[in-house]
């Protein structure tokens, strides 16, 4: 059994100067490719079930699938709830075997975010698993705008919630399909100066590769969430598999052709964060 909590993989990353990828899952095909990529790279990995994943697959099913994959490889695998919005949803994930809960109260007033995140952290820690929270709001490409993390609010949030990891808003954005722009390193350093918690970047696909690697090696950012660039690899492979023969209809044979491209893309992400060989 190689099930791990978020703390199990992030604390060594902080000490070792690398970051662990939080790979956004949408179904069996991609999560299996991610686990096998981690095995091939001898790296820890975080399999994440976000809102879009949960919209079409129930949490108990996702928990069983991810735990099955954790058993099938011999590298640390974290089964992580991404963007849980309610205490009830986080409790359901805990009961479904998840080893890490991310509560997202970032749209709420600071005091409410702290209070509700602290409740989730307490529940998680009582069960022997980890909790991630978010302070500041990470927006969406073509959608809601971001609200940057205030360092003093981050210090208060980390202290009063006792989270194991803290997602911050420092120029990152969800669903970004390019690698232009980059993160606000001055804001990152200001947050690091007043907290000791492991930091998380959501929307990591939009961060330039060189900056991703540099921050993984030289900051308290120990987790980068990567989804869009892997979904793009999956979508490209799926499109090619369908278009190569318009008469094809068998989903198993079609989806089989997504494995290698997604596997290769996940390996590249792992290598880029310096996590290879760290299992």
TACOR-V634356 format. One record per helix or strand of 3 or more residues. SS is the DSSP state (H for helix, E for strand). FROM is the first residue (numbers start at 1). TO is the last residue. If there is no record, write none. Layout:
ss:SS from:FROM to:TO
ss:SS from:FROM to:TO
//
This chain:
ss:H from:6 to:16
ss:E from:20 to:25
ss:H from:28 to:41
ss:E from:45 to:49
ss:H from:51 to:54
ss:H from:59 to:72
ss:E from:77 to:84
ss:H from:87 to:95
ss:E from:100 to:103
ss:H from:110 to:126
ss:E from:130 to:135
ss:H from:151 to:161
ss:E from:165 to:168
ss:H from:185 to:194
ss:E from:198 to:201
ss:H from:204 to:206
ss:H from:209 to:218
ss:E from:221 to:226
ss:H from:228 to:243
ss:H from:251 to:256
ss:H from:259 to:272
//
